[in-house]
């Protein structure tokens, strides 16, 4: 709806020349405290310094037809340095740069009581940045395809309500060294890294947000006493809610489903969070797919060995049936127990619905396969490939693999998990020799790995 009667203190801007000003920046220079600048539809190529206490709104109220696009990549499109400023109804485009403190769509620079609403902010280094700013409100904005959607740094007591942050190159919403902020009913989806990230930020409220299809849904680093309640956390590729060196956070009444891992607490400092009354609808689809792929590898190896006339078909079928039976029994038992949230919370750590059955299934399968078939090569392959895959899935699920993108550390990661794969292959080999003393060696190898895994040396 167009804004109604234009009062004496209202200033109009139209890029077609039908108003007093064709430039928003010129209108700001002309304005006085308390004035309202009304911008007619059009595309305005400029960078605007808002250094007066004014209201800046589009005439139509529709951000799609009133666009402010930067003149250069290193400047903020709208740089606000005065308190009590309102900005509403614009599309803000194009301040893309690698500098942290340059090139944002809207930059609130040590201001109080700004009201930012109904804007679309895209293709910026950061959509909206708050730096040392307090008691500001961001409502009904859309920030997409920026580096970060909304960044709050060293800023307290701000409210973010009903904003959508999506498809940003790093995070949807990130808080750094910022306390006592309220994030309510925001949607943070399809961001490359985290939907909502807190680093060294305490006593914040995150309530009724939807956080879907990111790498991490919520990520807490060195953050304490935050409240995370009634949020929906779905389909995040690493972890739904991730804590690193963070404690005394309250996690209550959240719905988590289809995350690779639903909740993960990393390090001893993160074992004192209060996690209760959350609804976890399913386990990680990644583990289910991993089980299927593991058996696919086993069956593929077995069929290949049959075609090469290395093992008896009857023995092959018996070993596969035995492996499937043992695995199904373990899975059934785990599902019965792990659908109980209290038990699942006690289990903690890396244990989610299907991780325990996988953990025991992988070493059990090459032992059964090798003992029945006496197929040494097949037993080694069956022991190595799924076991290596399991360890890699744990690395991805826990998020630790993302710390290994340097070539040297990636080689270390492969070498480290390769040791476990060798143990799996040796277990299969000794079992295939079908002597009690060798079977005992195979069992010791398998149980040794499980013991190391349970002790937390992963």
C-alpha positions in Angstrom: 0.0 0.0 0.0 1.4 3.5 -0.9 2.0 5.7 2.0 -0.8 8.1 2.5 -0.8 11.9 2.7 2.7 13.4 2.4 3.2 15.7 5.4 5.4 18.8 5.4 8.3 17.0 6.9 8.2 14.3 4.3 10.8 14.3 1.5 10.3 12.5 -1.8 12.8 10.9 -4.0 12.2 9.7 -7.6 14.8 8.6 -10.1 12.5 9.7 -12.9 12.8 13.3 -11.8 9.2 13.7 -10.7 10.1 14.6 -7.1 12.3 17.1 -5.4 15.3 14.7 -5.3 16.6 12.1 -7.6 19.1 10.8 -5.1 18.5 9.2 -1.7 21.9 10.5 -0.4 21.0 14.1 -1.4 17.7 13.8 0.3 19.4 12.6 3.5 21.8 15.6 3.4 18.8 17.9 3.0 16.7 16.2 5.8 16.5 17.1 9.5 15.9 15.1 12.6 12.5 13.4 12.5 12.0 13.7 8.7 10.7 10.9 6.5 12.3 10.2 3.2 9.9 8.4 0.8 11.5 6.8 -2.2 9.4 6.0 -5.3 9.9 2.8 -7.3 13.1 2.6 -9.4 16.8 1.6 -9.2 19.1 3.9 -7.3 22.8 3.4 -7.9 24.4 5.0 -4.8 25.9 4.5 -1.3 24.0 6.3 1.4 25.3 7.6 4.7 22.5 7.8 7.2 23.8 10.1 9.8 20.6 11.8 10.9 17.6 10.5 12.9 15.2 9.9 10.0 12.8 7.4 8.5 13.7 6.0 5.1 10.9 4.0 3.4 9.8 3.0 -0.1 6.6 4.6 -1.4 5.0 1.3 -2.4 6.2 -0.7 0.6 7.3 -3.4 -1.9 11.0 -4.1 -1.8 10.9 -5.7 -5.3 10.3 -2.4 -7.1 12.5 0.0 -5.1 16.2 -1.0 -5.4 19.3 0.5 -4.0 22.5 -0.9 -5.6 26.0 0.0 -4.6 28.3 2.1 -6.7 31.4 0.3 -5.5 32.1 -3.1 -3.9 34.0 -1.8 -0.8 31.4 0.6 0.6 28.3 -0.2 2.5 25.1 0.4 0.6 23.4 2.0 3.7 25.8 3.1 6.5 23.8 4.1 9.6 25.6 6.1 12.3 22.7 7.8 14.0 20.2 6.4 16.5 16.5 5.9 16.0 16.6 5.3 12.3 14.0 3.3 10.4 14.7 1.6 7.0 11.9 -0.3 5.3 10.8 -1.6 1.9 14.0 -1.8 -0.2 16.0 -4.4 -2.1 19.7 -3.7 -1.3 22.2 -5.2 -3.7 25.8 -5.6 -4.4 28.5 -4.6 -1.9 30.6 -7.8 -2.4 34.1 -7.8 -0.9 36.4 -10.0 1.2 36.8 -7.4 3.9 35.0 -8.2 7.2 34.0 -4.6 7.9 33.3 -3.4 4.4 30.7 -4.0 1.7 27.6 -4.8 3.7 24.1 -4.1 2.7 23.0 -2.3 5.9 25.7 -1.5 8.4 24.5 -0.4 11.9 27.6 1.4 13.3 27.3 2.0 17.1 23.7 2.8 16.9 20.7 2.4 19.2 17.0 1.8 18.4 17.2 1.3 14.7 14.2 -0.4 13.1 15.0 -2.4 10.0 12.0 -4.1 8.3 10.7 -5.6 5.1 13.9 -5.4 3.1 15.6 -7.9 0.7 19.4 -7.9 1.0 21.4 -9.9 -1.4 24.9 -10.2 -3.1 26.6 -8.4 -0.3 29.6 -9.3 1.8 27.1 -9.4 4.7 23.5 -8.6 4.4 23.1 -6.7 7.7 25.9 -6.0 10.1 25.5 -4.7 13.7 28.7 -3.5 15.4 28.6 -2.2 19.0 24.9 -1.5 18.5 22.1 -2.1 21.0 18.3 -2.3 21.3 17.8 -2.5 17.5 15.0 -4.5 15.8 15.2 -6.5 12.6 11.9 -7.8 11.4 10.6 -9.4 8.2 13.8 -9.1 6.2 15.2 -11.5 3.7 19.0 -11.9 3.4 20.1 -14.4 0.7 23.2 -15.1 -1.4 25.5 -13.0 0.8 28.6 -14.2 2.5 26.8 -14.0 5.9 23.1 -13.1 6.1 23.0 -11.2 9.4 26.1 -10.6 11.5 26.0 -9.3 15.0 29.3 -8.3 16.6 29.9 -7.0 20.1 26.2 -6.0 20.2 23.7 -6.6 22.9 19.9 -6.5 23.5 18.9 -6.7 19.8 15.8 -8.4 18.5 15.6 -10.5 15.3 12.1 -11.5 14.5 10.6 -13.3 11.4 13.7 -12.8 9.2 14.6 -15.3 6.4 18.3 -16.0 5.8 19.1 -18.5 3.1 21.6 -19.6 0.5 24.4 -17.5 2.1 28.0 -18.6 1.5 28.9 -19.0 5.1 26.3 -18.5 7.9 22.7 -17.4 8.0 22.9 -15.5 11.3 26.1 -15.2 13.3 26.6 -13.7 16.7 30.1 -12.9 18.0 30.8 -11.5 21.4 27.1 -10.5 21.7 24.9 -11.1 24.7 21.2 -10.9 25.6 19.9 -10.9 22.1 16.6 -12.4 21.0 16.2 -14.5 17.8 12.6 -15.4 17.4 10.7 -17.0 14.5 13.5 -16.7 12.0 14.1 -19.1 9.1 17.7 -20.0 8.5 17.9 -22.5 5.7 20.3 -23.8 2.9 23.3 -21.8 4.1 26.7 -23.4 3.4 28.0 -23.5 6.9 25.7 -22.8 9.9 22.1 -21.7 10.0 22.6 -19.8 13.3 26.0 -19.6 14.8 27.0 -18.2 18.2 30.7 -17.6 19.1 31.6 -16.2 22.6 28.0 -15.1 23.0 26.0 -15.6 26.2 22.5 -15.3 27.6 20.8 -15.1 24.2 17.3 -16.5 23.4 16.7 -18.5 20.3 13.1 -19.4 20.1 10.7 -20.8 17.5 13.3 -20.6 14.7 13.3 -23.0 11.7 16.8 -24.1 10.8 16.9 -26.5 7.8 19.4 -27.9 5.2 22.6 -26.2 6.4 25.8 -28.0 7.4 25.2 -27.2 11.1 21.8 -26.1 12.2 22.7 -24.3 15.4 26.5 -24.0 16.2 27.7 -22.9 19.6 31.4 -22.1 20.2 32.6 -20.9 23.6 29.0 -19.7 24.4 27.2 -20.1 27.7 23.8 -19.7 29.3 21.9 -19.4 26.0 18.3 -20.7 25.7 17.4 -22.8 22.7 13.7 -23.7 22.7 10.8 -24.7 20.4 12.9 -24.6 17.3 12.6 -26.9 14.3 16.0 -28.4 13.2 15.8 -30.6 10.1 18.0 -32.1 7.3 21.3 -30.5 8.3 24.2 -32.3 6.7 26.5 -32.5 9.7 24.9 -31.8 13.1 21.5 -30.3 14.0 22.7 -28.7 17.3 26.5 -28.5 17.8 28.3 -27.5 21.0 32.0 -26.8 21.2 33.5 -25.6 24.4 30.0 -24.4 25.4 28.1 -25.2 28.6 25.1 -24.3 30.7 23.0 -23.8 27.6 19.3 -24.8 27.9 18.0 -27.0 25.0 14.3 -27.7 25.5 11.2 -28.5 23.4 13.0 -28.6 20.0 12.0 -30.8 17.1 15.0 -32.5 15.4 14.8 -34.8 12.4 16.7 -36.0 9.4 20.0 -34.5 10.5 23.2 -36.5 10.0 23.6 -36.2 13.7 21.0 -34.5 15.8 22.9 -33.2 18.9 26.6 -33.3 19.4 28.7 -32.0 22.4 32.4 -31.7 21.6 35.0 -31.5 24.4 34.7 -31.9 28.2 33.5 -28.3 28.5 30.4 -29.1 26.6 29.0 -31.8 28.8 27.0 -29.6 31.2 24.3 -28.4 28.8 20.7 -28.9 29.9 19.1 -31.0 27.2 15.6 -32.3 27.8 12.1 -32.7 26.4 13.2 -32.5 22.8 11.5 -34.5 20.1 13.8 -36.5 17.9 11.8 -38.2 15.2 14.4 -40.3 13.4 18.0 -41.2 13.3 20.5 -40.0 10.8 19.8 -41.0 7.3 23.5 -41.1 6.7 23.9 -44.1 8.9 21.0 -46.0 7.3 22.6 -45.4 3.8 25.9 -46.4 5.2 24.5 -49.8 6.4 23.0 -50.4 3.0 26.2 -49.5 1.2 28.2 -51.7 3.6 26.1 -54.7 2.8 26.2 -53.8 -0.9 30.0 -54.0 -0.7 29.9 -57.3 1.1 27.5 -58.9 -1.3 29.4 -57.5 -4.3 32.7 -59.0 -3.0 30.9 -62.3 -2.2 29.4 -62.6 -5.7 32.7 -61.8 -7.3 34.4 -64.5 -5.3 31.6 -67.0 -6.3 32.1 -66.2 -9.9 35.8 -66.9 -9.5 34.9 -70.3 -8.0 36.8 -69.4 -4.8 34.0 -70.3 -2.3 31.1 -72.5 -2.1 27.7 -70.8 -2.8 26.0 -72.6 0.0 28.6 -71.4 2.5 28.3 -67.9 1.1 24.6 -67.8 1.6 24.9 -69.1 5.1 27.5 -66.5 6.0 25.4 -63.6 4.5 22.3 -64.8 6.3 24.2 -65.1 9.6 25.6 -61.6 9.2 22.2 -60.2 8.3 20.6 -62.0 11.3 23.2 -60.7 13.8 22.9 -57.2 12.4 19.1 -57.3 12.4 19.0 -58.5 16.0 21.4 -55.7 17.1 19.4 -53.1 15.1 16.1 -54.3 16.6 17.5 -54.1 20.1 19.0 -50.7 19.6 15.8 -49.2 18.1 13.8 -50.5 21.1 16.2 -48.8 23.6 17.2 -45.7 21.6 13.7 -44.5 20.9 13.7 -43.7 24.6 15.1 -40.2 24.8 16.3 -40.6 28.4 18.4 -43.6 27.5 19.7 -41.9 24.4 20.8 -38.9 26.4 22.6 -41.1 28.8 24.4 -42.9 25.9 25.4 -39.5 24.6 28.5 -38.8 22.5 28.5 -40.4 19.1 25.7 -42.9 19.9 22.6 -42.2 17.9 19.9 -44.7 16.8 22.0 -46.8 14.4 25.6 -46.1 15.4 25.7 -48.9 18.0 24.5 -51.6 15.7 26.8 -50.4 12.9 29.7 -50.3 15.4 29.2 -54.0 16.3 28.0 -55.1 12.9 31.1 -54.0 11.0 33.6 -56.1 13.0 31.1 -59.0 13.3 30.5 -59.4 9.6 34.1 -60.2 8.4 34.4 -62.6 11.3 31.3 -64.5 10.3 32.1 -64.3 6.6 35.7 -65.4 7.0 34.9 -68.3 9.5 32.2 -69.8 7.3 33.7 -69.3 3.8 37.4 -69.5 4.5 37.7 -66.8 1.8 40.8 -64.9 2.8 40.9 -62.2 0.2 37.1 -61.6 0.4 37.3 -61.5 4.2 40.0 -58.8 4.1 38.0 -56.7 1.7 34.8 -57.1 3.7 36.8 -56.1 6.8 38.5 -53.1 5.3 36.0 -51.2 3.1 33.0 -50.9 5.4 35.1 -50.3 8.4 36.9 -47.4 6.7 33.6 -46.1 5.5 32.2 -46.2 9.1 35.1 -44.2 10.5 34.8 -41.6 7.7 31.0 -41.3 8.4 31.8 -40.6 12.0 34.2 -37.9 11.0 31.7 -36.3 8.7 28.9 -36.7 11.3 30.8 -35.2 14.1 32.0 -32.3 12.0 35.7 -33.0 12.6 36.4 -33.7 9.0 35.8 -30.0 8.2 38.9 -29.2 10.2 41.1 -31.3 7.9 40.9 -29.4 4.6 44.6 -28.6 4.5 46.5 -31.3 2.5 48.7 -32.3 5.4 45.9 -32.8 7.9 43.8 -34.6 5.3 46.6 -37.0 4.8 46.8 -37.5 8.6 43.1 -38.1 8.6 43.3 -40.8 5.9 46.3 -42.4 7.6 44.6 -42.4 11.0 41.4 -44.1 9.8 43.5 -46.3 7.5 44.9 -48.0 10.7 41.4 -49.0 11.7 40.7 -50.3 8.2 43.8 -52.5 8.4 42.6 -53.8 11.8 39.3 -54.8 10.1 41.1 -56.5 7.2 43.3 -58.5 9.6 40.3 -59.5 11.7 38.7 -60.9 8.5 41.9 -62.6 7.5 42.5 -64.4 10.8 38.8 -65.5 11.0 39.1 -67.0 7.5 41.9 -69.4 8.7 39.1 -71.1 10.7 41.2 -72.1 13.7 40.2 -71.3 17.2 43.5 -69.6 18.0 43.2 -67.4 14.9 39.5 -66.7 15.6 40.5 -65.5 19.1 43.0 -63.1 17.5 40.3 -61.8 15.2 37.9 -61.3 18.1 40.6 -59.5 20.1 41.3 -57.2 17.1 37.6 -56.4 16.8 37.0 -55.9 20.5 40.2 -53.8 20.8 38.9 -51.4 18.2 35.5 -51.2 19.8 37.2 -50.5 23.2 39.3 -47.7 21.7 36.2 -46.3 20.1 34.2 -46.3 23.3 37.0 -44.7 25.2 36.7 -41.7 23.0 39.9 -42.0 21.0 38.4 -41.6 17.6 
